[in-house]
Amino acid sequence: MTKLEKYLKQKGIRQNHFAKKVGTTPGNLGRLIQGKGSISLRVAYAIEVETDGRVTLYDWIPSKIKNASHSSSESSGKDL
C-alpha cells in the first residue's frame, strides 16, 4: 500500500475526488497508487499540498534512486 493510498483511506477521501483536486484523472491516480504510473512534478507537488505534506515530492522517487544518491553523497563526503 502506498503512502498516498493510506492517506486517502485514513481520511475517507475517494480517489476520483482527490484526482480532480490535484489536476489528474482518476485513472492516472489509480496507476500511481498501484505504483505503475509516472508522475509529473506538477501533480506530485499538488499531492504534497493537498495532503499537507503527508505525501511529499520525495515519496515518489523510487527507493533504488534514493539509495544510490545517498551512497554517492557518503562516498564523496559531500551533501547532495
C-alpha positions as CSV (number, residue, x, y, z in Angstrom):
1,M,0.0,0.0,0.0
2,T,1.4,3.4,-1.0
3,K,1.6,6.3,1.3
4,L,-1.0,8.1,-0.8
5,E,-3.4,5.2,-0.6
6,K,-3.0,5.0,3.2
7,Y,-3.7,8.8,3.4
8,L,-6.8,8.6,1.3
9,K,-8.2,5.6,3.3
10,Q,-7.5,7.3,6.6
11,K,-9.2,10.5,5.5
12,G,-12.0,8.7,3.8
13,I,-11.3,10.5,0.5
14,R,-12.4,9.0,-2.8
15,Q,-9.8,8.6,-5.5
16,N,-11.9,10.3,-8.2
17,H,-12.5,13.4,-5.9
18,F,-8.8,13.6,-5.0
19,A,-7.7,13.2,-8.6
20,K,-9.7,16.3,-9.6
21,K,-8.2,18.3,-6.7
22,V,-4.6,17.6,-7.8
23,G,-5.3,18.0,-11.5
24,T,-5.1,14.5,-12.8
25,T,-7.5,11.8,-14.0
26,P,-8.9,9.1,-11.7
27,G,-7.2,6.5,-14.0
28,N,-3.8,8.1,-13.7
29,L,-4.2,8.5,-9.9
30,G,-5.1,4.8,-9.7
31,R,-2.0,3.8,-11.6
32,L,0.1,6.0,-9.3
33,I,-1.4,4.3,-6.2
34,Q,-0.6,0.9,-7.8
35,G,3.0,2.0,-8.5
36,K,2.5,1.6,-12.2
37,G,2.2,5.2,-13.4
38,S,4.7,8.0,-13.8
39,I,4.0,11.3,-12.0
40,S,4.6,14.8,-13.2
41,L,6.3,17.4,-10.9
42,R,3.1,19.4,-11.0
43,V,0.9,16.6,-9.8
44,A,3.5,15.4,-7.2
45,Y,3.6,19.0,-5.8
46,A,-0.2,19.2,-5.8
47,I,-0.4,16.0,-3.9
48,E,2.1,17.3,-1.3
49,V,0.0,20.5,-0.9
50,E,-3.4,18.6,-0.7
51,T,-2.0,16.2,1.9
52,D,-0.5,19.0,4.0
53,G,2.9,17.4,3.4
54,R,2.0,13.9,4.5
55,V,2.8,12.7,1.0
56,T,5.8,14.6,-0.3
57,L,7.6,15.0,-3.7
58,Y,10.4,12.9,-2.3
59,D,7.9,10.0,-1.7
60,W,7.6,9.5,-5.4
61,I,11.3,8.9,-6.0
62,P,12.0,5.1,-6.3
63,S,13.9,3.8,-3.4
64,K,16.8,2.5,-5.6
65,I,17.4,6.0,-6.7
66,K,17.2,7.4,-3.2
67,N,19.7,4.8,-2.0
68,A,22.0,5.4,-4.9
69,S,22.1,9.2,-4.3
70,H,22.6,8.6,-0.5
71,S,25.5,6.2,-1.2
72,S,27.1,8.8,-3.6
73,S,27.0,11.6,-1.0
74,E,28.5,9.3,1.6
75,S,31.3,8.1,-0.7
76,S,32.2,11.6,-1.8
77,G,31.9,13.1,1.6
78,K,29.5,15.8,0.2
79,D,25.9,16.5,0.8
80,L,23.7,16.5,-2.3
